Amino acid sequence: MPKLEMGDLLDLVLEEGASDLHIPCFSPPVIRHHGEMVPLDTDPMEPEDTEYLMKSITSEANQQKLQQDGGVDFGFAFGDKARFRVSVFKAKGNIGMVLRTIPNTLLSMEQIGLPPSVKDILFRPRGLVLVTGPTGSGKSTTLASMIDIINKEKKDHIITIEDPIEFYHQHKNSVVTQREIHNDVPSFAEAIRRALRQDPDTILVGEMRDLETIGAAITAAETGHLVFGTLHTTGAAETVDRIVDSFPTTQQAQVRTQLASTLICVISQVLLKRIDKKGRVAAFEILVQTPSISALIRDGKTFRITSDIQTGAKWGMNTLDSHLLQLYNDGKISYGDLITKCRDAEGIIASIKEGMKNK
């Protein structure tokens, strides 16, 4: 049989609207389509096949990193059709790959499903905005859309720090400097420190993955910049706890005080399969800073944040559970997804029963 070519596989991914392409050894390639894994109708991949496909898109320098570290991540442009975030790795001594589609067209906030209140946050002069959620929940897409709005509507210097660069931003009303970890700068923390000397207005930190990076991002927000970052947490209260807990006990009171004054918004999101049509839909929890929430963060009473979000609709806040319930009632997601993705299943079930009674 002729070898599979990467170009043919990527064309298929784009035609099908798949989010990911998996190339494992001893199995046919698999695409993730609307959240489900779908094997392609081909022969299983042999080690020489996966190596051939890897070499067709991986630079010599990245092949060397793969040999040294057992894995490498990078961004890859498939002509002018799309970009892909690529992860190449070794598994049982053989090479495997996962490629995630990065669309060329950025979605509007309306298309993503974010409420108009979130747009107001993008025009704040300073502070920390966090977009959180599990891997594959659409955080990068949400952040890229926010950066695009600032780029179109403000005259800023925007610095993005990413590993790897995903969405490419052209200069519009703003000047956009995009820096890639390992290629342009050694680490997130170092990139933030250097960014402060580059006259930035807005800084995007692709991943706040360690204490040094989190500390540098908070300092940048404190010193008069609008800082966007991501964390792999679910929920606003958990996000605050995760940041505080990443610091030594002796520094936690100080970090709570810093967060109370700098954190202006937490958007926590999950991505779910639609049942009304093809595709997926995002559910959001949105926290917006108020004097009450600042006081709860400062006093270490994060367990009370959710109740503030529940009563904060006039500031554009909502809980994840309320949005999930709304999507379920609108016929967009399944009952199974509603129950598995919500925080308080008992409360959700009670709400559904109450709603049925009132019909």
N, C-alpha and C positions, 0 to 999 in steps of 0.2 A: 504493500500500500504506500502511496506517496506520503511524505511527511506533512503533518498539519503545519500551516503557517500562522504566525501570530496575527498578521493582518486580517486573515480570514476569520479567525476567532474573535478579534475585536470588532470587526464589521458585524458579526452575528450578535455580539453583546449590545451594540448600539441599535441594531434593527429591532431586537426583542425588548429594548428598554430595560435591560438587566442592570442591577446595581454592582454586581461583582462577578468576576471570572476566577474560578479555582482550577489550578492545573496541578493535580496530585500525581504521584507515581502509582502505577499498577491500577489505575482507574481512568475512565474517560474524563475529559474536562467537564466541569459542572458550572452552571450559571445560577446566580441567585435572582429569581424573578418574582417581584412583588413579595419579597421576604421568604420565599420557598426555594430550596435547592433543587435544581432540575439537571440531571445528567444529560450530556449530549450523546447523540446516537453515533458514536465512533468507537474504534477499538481502544482498549486501555492504553494509557501512556507508559512507555518503557523509560528507564532512566536516561537513555540517550535522547529520547524525544523531549523530555522536560529540560534537559541541559541545552539542547538545540534552541528551544523556544526562549529560554533564559538568555542565552548569548545573543539572540537576535535583537534584544532591547536593552541590554545591560552593559554599561561602559566598562572598560578595563579596570578603572579605579574601583568601581562597585563590585566587580567580580573578585577583585583582590580582597575587599572587605568581607565578602561572602566566605572566602576561604579562611580568613583570619578569625572572624567572629561567628560564623555559622549562620549569618543572616544579614540582610541589608534592605533598607527602605529608600525609595526615591520616587520622584515625580517623572512622568513620561508623557510626551506629547505625541498623539497619534495623528500626524499631519495637522490639518486644521479642523478635524472632526470632533475631537474631544481630548481631554487629558485624563491620565490614570494615575492613581497612587498605587505604587507597586511594592509588595513585600516579597522578597525572595528568601528562602530559608532551606536549611537542610533538615531532613526527617529520616531517621534510620539510615543516614549516610547518603541519601539521594536528595535531589533538588526538587522542591515544590515552589509554587508561586500563587499569590492571590493579587488580583488587580481590581481596584475599585474605581468605578467611573466617576469622573469629575466633569459635570456638564459644562459646555462653553457658555450657556445662557444662564444668567443668574435669575433666581426667582424673586418676585416682589414679596414684600411682607404679607400682602393680602393672599398671594398664592401659597405661601408657607402656612398661613392661618394665624399669624400673630395679630393681636388687637392693635388698633391705631394708637393706644396709649403708649405702646413700646417705642413708637417713632419719636415721641417727645424726648425720651431719654437720650437719643442720639445727638440732641442739640445742647446737652449739658456741657459746661466748660471743663468739668473735671469729675473724677470719681471712678469707681470700679464696677463694671458690668460683667456678670458671670453667666455663661451658657453651659448648662450641665446636663448629664444624661449618660446612659451606657454607650458603649461602642456601637456605631451604626445607627444612632438615633437622629442624625441630621444636624449635629452641632455645627460642623464646618459650613454647611449650606446656610444655616441661619446667620452665622457670623459674617460670611461673605456678602450676604444680602445687606446686612447692616453697614458694613464697610462701604459697599457700593452706594448706599444712600448718602453717607457722609461725603464720599468722593464726588457725587453729583451736586449736592446741595450746600456744601460748606467749602470754604477756602482754607483748607488745613494742610499740614504735613502729616500724612499717615504712614506709620512704620508698622509693617507686619513681620512677625518672627515665627517661622513655621518649620516643621520637620516632617515631610518635605513641603515645599510650596505647593498648594493645591490649586486654588482659583487664581488666575492671573488678572491683576487689576491694571487697566490703562489709566494714565493721568487724565482726569476730567477737570472739575473745578479745583480739585486738590492735587497735590503732588504725592504719589504713592511710592514708598521705598519698601521693597520686599526682600527680606533676608532669610536665607536658608541655613538651618543648623548644619554644622560640619563643612558645608561648602563656603559660606560667607562668614560664619562666626562659630566659635566652638560650642557654646551652650546657650540655653534660654536666659539664664541669669546674667551671663556676660553680655548677651545681646541687649537686654533691658538696660543694664548699666551704661553701655555705650550709646544706646538710643537717647538717653537723657542729655547727651552732649550734641545731639543732631537736630536740635530745635523742633521736637515733635509736638503735635497737638493731640494726636490720637495714636495709641499703641495697641496692636493686637498681639497677644501672647498665645500662640497656637495650643500650648499645653502647659498648665501649671502643675508640673509633675513632681516637684521636690521642694523642700523647705526653702532653699536659696532662691528659687524662681518665684515662689509665692511671696516671700519677703520683699523681693525686688519689685514685683508687680504692685504690692500694697504701697510701697514707698513712692513709686512713680505716680500712683493715683493721688497720694497725699500731697505731692509736690506740684499739683496743678495740671495734670494730664488726664484725658479720658482713656481709661485702660479697659480692654476687653480680654477675657480669658476663659478657658474651659477647664472643667474638672469632671472626672468620671463618677459623679455622685447623683443621687436621685432625690430631689426635693430641696427646698430652700433651707430649712432648719438643718438638715444633714450636711449641706454644703458649708454652712457657717461652722458647725462642729468639726468638720473635717479639716478646715483651714486652721482653726484654733488648736486642735489636737495634734497637728503636725509640728507645732512648736514645743520646745521644752517647757515644763510646768512653770518655771520662773518667768517666762516671757508671755504666758497666755493672757494675763490681765491686760498687758500693754497691747497685745494683738487685738483683743476684743474692743479696746478703746479706739484703735486705729480703724478697725472694720466698721464700728458704729458710725464713724464720721465719713468713711470713704465709700462704703458699699451702697450703690444707688439702685441696683436691680439684680435679681437672680431669675433667670429663665431656665426652668428644668423641663426637659422634653423627652418623650418616648415616641417611637414610630410604630404604627400598627397597620395591619392589612385591612384594606377597605372591603366591605361586603356589598356596597351599593354599585360599585364599578371597579374597573382595574386600577391598581395603584395602591399607594399607602397614604396615610393621613397622620399628622403629628398631633399629639395632645400635650398641652403645656401647663406647668404651674408657674405663676408669675408673682414674684415678690417685688414691691417697690418700697424704697426707704421712706419711712414716716418717722416723726419724733418717737412714737410708741415703739416701733421696731428697733430703732437705734438704741433706745433704753434697754430693751430686752437683750440685745446683743451685748451691750456694755455690761449688763448685770449677770450675764451667763444664764439667762432664762429662755434659751432657744426652744425649749419644749412648748412655749406659749406662742411661738411665731405662727404656727398653722392656724390657730384661732384668729389671730390678727389678719391673716390672709383671707380667711373665710368672710370676715366683715369689712374687707378693704376694697370692695367692688368699685367704689367711687374714685379710687386712685388707680384703677385698672388692674387690680389683683384678682387672682382666682387660684383655687387649689387644683392639683392634678385630678383628684377624684371628681370634682364638679365638672371639669372639662371632659373627662372620660364619660361621665354619665350623660352629658349633653350630646356627645358623639354617638353614644348608644341609642339615646332617645330619637336622634335624627336618622337612625338606620344606617349609620356609616361604619360601625364596628360591631363585632360579634359579642354576645354575652360572655363567652369564654375569655376573650381578650380583656373585656371590662373587668372581670373578676380577678384575673391573674396580674393585671398591671396596676390595679388600684391599691391604695394603702390600707383602707378600712373596708374590707369586703362586707362585714356585717352591716356597717352604716349604709353602704351602697344598696345591699339587698333590702334593707328597711325602707330606703328612699323609693326603690322601685315598687315595693308593696304599697306604700303610701300613695304613690302616683296612680297605681291601678285602682285603689279604693276611691280616689277622687274623680275617676273617669265616669 
